[in-house]
Amino acid sequence: MMPFRRYIPLLALLPFVLVPLFVSDTYIVHGVLAKVCIYVIVVAGLDLVSGYSGDISVGHAGLLAVGAYTSAILCWKLQWNWWGTVPVSILFTALAGVLLGVPALRLAGPYLAMTTIAFGLIVQTIVNESEKLTKGSTGITEIPRLRLGSLSLESNNFYYLTFVAMVLVLYLKRQVVFSFWGRAFEALKENPLAAECSGVSRYRFKLGAFIISAAFTGLAGALFIHLNKYCGPLSFSLQFSIDFLIMLILGGTRSMFGNIIGAFIVVFVPDFFNNIAEYQLMIFGGLLLFTLYFLPGGIIGLINLLARSVGALFRRRRDAVVTAATPRTFPGEQLSPVPEVAHQDAATMQLQAVYRRSLPAGTGSSGHEAAAALLKTEELTIAFGGLVAVNKLELDVRPGEVHALIGPNGSGKSTTINMLSGVYRPTGGRIRFADLPLGGAPHNISRAGIARTFQNVALFGDMTLLDNVLVGLHHTFSRITLLDLFTASPRARREERAARARAQLLLEFVGLGDLANERARNLPYGKQRLLEIARALAQNPALVLLDEPAAGCTAGEISAIDKIIGKMKAAGLSILLIEHHMDLVMNVSDRVSVLDFGQKIASGTPAEIQRNERVISAYLGAPADELPPAAAAAV
């Protein structure tokens, strides 16, 4: 499912399993390195929440306490073998992650951080007050010796267990972040609205991040009690949660080696500065401030920057030697029309097979006058306070047609798109799609068969073009479970290959196939518009809502969009188009509806709209008979 090179960092860790063969000092191996391995497990889970999903959690010490106390209590009270307590610790901590994750669906920024802080304090209070179960402030010291058959896992041998657990967790984390789950996390972090309108469920993936993170932390908790053969409330203070956050920021987010570096520094620094222990908080604070100001990507970010700089230096020297080579240039700002080449014709033919949907009986992509409505609004209304932005709108889009919705600025066009895509909830009226009521969250509407673009380009700038389109293909992975991802099952690999092939096809369809691995933020504006269309098509829609796709584009770029809309129509798609470029509207539209102050004032063919006096008056602010002929004809 992923290239072999992505496993190389994990393989690079394997030699460190041999450390106890060369270092016999119990304090270094058991007291430092084993502790680092356990902390890396926690930080790797925290990275999923904060680094990838973009939420701030300051409650992971509370989750660690749940895992640790679950294992310790089962060993002490029920005399369980430690190995049997591990899955229970993971399960209980995952359930705690559900409790911690639910607020993440409604809160953000400092409010979410305060919620996770409260969670950690609540756990610590419960532990202190439940003396019969946890021994209160005294803590549990009846931790059995750890064995695997006849092999003792005490002292330095404990490092082997923690190291294997750490490598396993890092492997599972990489399986997640290099899958559609990881793309969903990044998309929600960069642009939650665009992600939801692309079919990504914010509820599912935000909560999923907390649950996976908590499960990792539960494993760390079960291991943690064997560091000192003790489980007490003082070990899980708020300061401990802050330490985990410091490890993540200091080492660098979204990086396996960053997690390891951060954990090692935070474990090593207190020992190194043991003679000035009272200044440890100040030292950590100084390191954190320095990192935030000068190394926003953490230490691993600095290492990566230096590596890229050295690589660029060698590339420049190599290019200087090859003097006859053609200069490498990034595609220019001016986008030429999409060339008519064989692979694009093939892409159109494949799209016809992939995206043509079964339509109600008696309808089709031709004969629009006789076709039943695919989308129909009945007295659709929305008011913001005393302002009625859209008032009793009656609109229908037929199968296989391009229906333009035009009007002066502020007439309610984009507000209508936002209602149809679930961003706004109407205050009155109904929406029906394929003869069924339409409503709910944006990701549900996307799954129903409606995709959209945005008036202001809404891409995931740090992701590649291919990954942007793959975000829209989440419907493809509806049968893939986390177990499939963790085990790299044949079904998961097959779905990933199919999704990447379809994403590449869509990029070729809009003329961006050769830029698949370029980051979206590096694209010229016109190409960003085309990428948005490709991402919308990835959702396998029956209806595409294009919100001013030609806004800000050059004449050549508008020509390319014109051709792409024609190919979308040929593939059997219905299109609701909002646009101010009247030449484009009149060229591609089958029917046109006109809004003015939130009300529909006209509907008909492009030729009929051009002759409509109310439309001319709405656009130019004067009766048609008082305008010069050239001005009236320009509408």
Secondary structure as the mmCIF struct_conf table of DSSP 4:
data_model
#
loop_
_struct_conf.conf_type_id
_struct_conf.id
_struct_conf.beg_label_comp_id
_struct_conf.beg_label_asym_id
_struct_conf.beg_label_seq_id
_struct_conf.end_label_comp_id
_struct_conf.end_label_asym_id
_struct_conf.end_label_seq_id
HELX_RH_3T_P HELX_RH_3T_P1 PHE A 4 TYR A 7
HELX_RH_AL_P HELX_RH_AL_P1 ILE A 8 LEU A 13
HELX_RH_3T_P HELX_RH_3T_P2 LEU A 14 LEU A 18
HELX_RH_AL_P HELX_RH_AL_P2 VAL A 19 PHE A 22
HELX_RH_AL_P HELX_RH_AL_P3 THR A 26 THR A 26
HELX_RH_PI_P HELX_RH_PI_P1 TYR A 27 LEU A 33
HELX_RH_AL_P HELX_RH_AL_P4 ALA A 34 LEU A 46
HELX_RH_PI_P HELX_RH_PI_P2 ASP A 47 TYR A 52
BEND BEND1 SER A 53 SER A 53
HELX_RH_AL_P HELX_RH_AL_P5 HIS A 60 LYS A 77
BEND BEND2 LEU A 78 LEU A 78
HELX_RH_AL_P HELX_RH_AL_P6 TRP A 82 GLY A 101
HELX_RH_3T_P HELX_RH_3T_P3 VAL A 102 LEU A 105
TURN_TY1_P TURN_TY1_P1 ARG A 106 ARG A 106
HELX_RH_AL_P HELX_RH_AL_P7 GLY A 109 GLU A 129
HELX_RH_AL_P HELX_RH_AL_P8 GLU A 131 THR A 134
HELX_RH_3T_P HELX_RH_3T_P4 GLY A 136 THR A 138
STRN STRN1 ILE A 140 ILE A 140
HELX_LH_PP_P HELX_LH_PP_P1 ILE A 143 LEU A 146
STRN STRN2 ARG A 147 LEU A 148
TURN_TY1_P TURN_TY1_P2 GLY A 149 SER A 150
STRN STRN3 LEU A 151 SER A 152
TURN_TY1_P TURN_TY1_P3 SER A 155 ASN A 156
HELX_RH_AL_P HELX_RH_AL_P9 ASN A 157 VAL A 177
TURN_TY1_P TURN_TY1_P4 PHE A 178 PHE A 178
BEND BEND3 SER A 179 SER A 179
HELX_RH_AL_P HELX_RH_AL_P10 PHE A 180 GLU A 190
HELX_RH_AL_P HELX_RH_AL_P11 PRO A 192 CYS A 197
TURN_TY1_P TURN_TY1_P5 SER A 198 GLY A 199
HELX_RH_AL_P HELX_RH_AL_P12 ARG A 202 PHE A 224
TURN_TY1_P TURN_TY1_P6 ILE A 225 LYS A 229
STRN STRN4 CYS A 231 CYS A 231
HELX_RH_3T_P HELX_RH_3T_P5 PRO A 233 PHE A 236
HELX_RH_AL_P HELX_RH_AL_P13 LEU A 238 GLY A 251
BEND BEND4 THR A 253 ARG A 254
HELX_RH_AL_P HELX_RH_AL_P14 MET A 256 PHE A 272
TURN_TY1_P TURN_TY1_P7 PHE A 273 PHE A 273
HELX_RH_3T_P HELX_RH_3T_P6 ASN A 274 TYR A 279
HELX_RH_AL_P HELX_RH_AL_P15 GLN A 280 PHE A 294
TURN_TY1_P TURN_TY1_P8 PRO A 296 GLY A 297
HELX_RH_AL_P HELX_RH_AL_P16 GLY A 298 VAL A 321
TURN_TY1_P TURN_TY1_P9 THR A 323 ALA A 324
BEND BEND5 ALA A 325 ALA A 325
HELX_LH_PP_P HELX_LH_PP_P2 THR A 326 ARG A 328
HELX_LH_PP_P HELX_LH_PP_P3 PHE A 330 GLY A 332
BEND BEND6 GLU A 333 GLN A 334
HELX_LH_PP_P HELX_LH_PP_P4 LEU A 335 PRO A 339
HELX_RH_AL_P HELX_RH_AL_P17 ALA A 342 TYR A 355
TURN_TY1_P TURN_TY1_P10 ALA A 361 GLY A 362
BEND BEND7 SER A 365 SER A 366
HELX_RH_3T_P HELX_RH_3T_P7 HIS A 368 ALA A 370
BEND BEND8 ALA A 371 ALA A 371
HELX_LH_PP_P HELX_LH_PP_P5 ALA A 372 ALA A 373
BEND BEND9 LEU A 374 LEU A 374
STRN STRN5 LEU A 375 PHE A 384
TURN_TY1_P TURN_TY1_P11 GLY A 385 GLY A 386
STRN STRN6 LEU A 387 VAL A 397
TURN_TY1_P TURN_TY1_P12 PRO A 399 GLY A 400
STRN STRN7 VAL A 402 ILE A 406
BEND BEND10 PRO A 408 PRO A 408
TURN_TY1_P TURN_TY1_P13 ASN A 409 GLY A 410
BEND BEND11 SER A 411 GLY A 412
HELX_RH_AL_P HELX_RH_AL_P18 LYS A 413 LEU A 420
TURN_TY1_P TURN_TY1_P14 SER A 421 GLY A 422
BEND BEND12 VAL A 423 TYR A 424
BEND BEND13 THR A 427 THR A 427
STRN STRN8 GLY A 428 PHE A 433
TURN_TY1_P TURN_TY1_P15 ALA A 434 ASP A 435
STRN STRN9 LEU A 436 PRO A 437
BEND BEND14 GLY A 440 GLY A 440
HELX_RH_AL_P HELX_RH_AL_P19 PRO A 442 ALA A 448
TURN_TY1_P TURN_TY1_P16 GLY A 449 GLY A 449
STRN STRN10 ILE A 450 ARG A 452
BEND BEND15 GLN A 455 ASN A 456
TURN_TY1_P TURN_TY1_P17 GLY A 461 ASP A 462
BEND BEND16 MET A 463 MET A 463
STRN STRN11 THR A 464 THR A 464
HELX_RH_AL_P HELX_RH_AL_P20 LEU A 465 VAL A 471
TURN_TY1_P TURN_TY1_P18 GLY A 472 LEU A 473
HELX_RH_3T_P HELX_RH_3T_P8 HIS A 474 PHE A 477
TURN_TY1_P TURN_TY1_P19 SER A 478 ARG A 479
HELX_RH_AL_P HELX_RH_AL_P21 LEU A 482 THR A 487
TURN_TY1_P TURN_TY1_P20 ALA A 488 ALA A 488
HELX_RH_AL_P HELX_RH_AL_P22 PRO A 490 PHE A 509
TURN_TY1_P TURN_TY1_P21 VAL A 510 GLY A 511
HELX_RH_3T_P HELX_RH_3T_P9 GLY A 513 LEU A 515
TURN_TY1_P TURN_TY1_P22 ALA A 516 ASN A 517
BEND BEND17 GLU A 518 GLU A 518
STRN STRN12 ARG A 519 ARG A 519
HELX_RH_3T_P HELX_RH_3T_P10 ALA A 520 ASN A 522
BEND BEND18 LEU A 523 LEU A 523
HELX_RH_AL_P HELX_RH_AL_P23 TYR A 525 LEU A 537
TURN_TY1_P TURN_TY1_P23 ALA A 538 GLN A 539
BEND BEND19 ALA A 542 ALA A 542
STRN STRN13 LEU A 543 ASP A 547
BEND BEND20 GLU A 548 GLU A 548
TURN_TY1_P TURN_TY1_P24 PRO A 549 GLY A 552
HELX_RH_AL_P HELX_RH_AL_P24 ALA A 555 ALA A 570
TURN_TY1_P TURN_TY1_P25 ALA A 571 GLY A 572
STRN STRN14 SER A 574 ILE A 578
BEND BEND21 HIS A 580 HIS A 580
HELX_RH_AL_P HELX_RH_AL_P25 MET A 582 VAL A 588
BEND BEND22 ASP A 590 ASP A 590
STRN STRN15 ARG A 591 ASP A 596
TURN_TY1_P TURN_TY1_P26 PHE A 597 GLY A 598
STRN STRN16 GLN A 599 GLY A 604
HELX_RH_AL_P HELX_RH_AL_P26 PRO A 606 ARG A 611
HELX_RH_AL_P HELX_RH_AL_P27 GLU A 613 LEU A 620
BEND BEND23 GLY A 621 ALA A 622
HELX_RH_3T_P HELX_RH_3T_P11 ALA A 624 GLU A 626
BEND BEND24 LEU A 627 LEU A 627
HELX_RH_AL_P HELX_RH_AL_P28 PRO A 629 ALA A 633
TURN_TY1_P TURN_TY1_P27 ALA A 634 ALA A 634
#
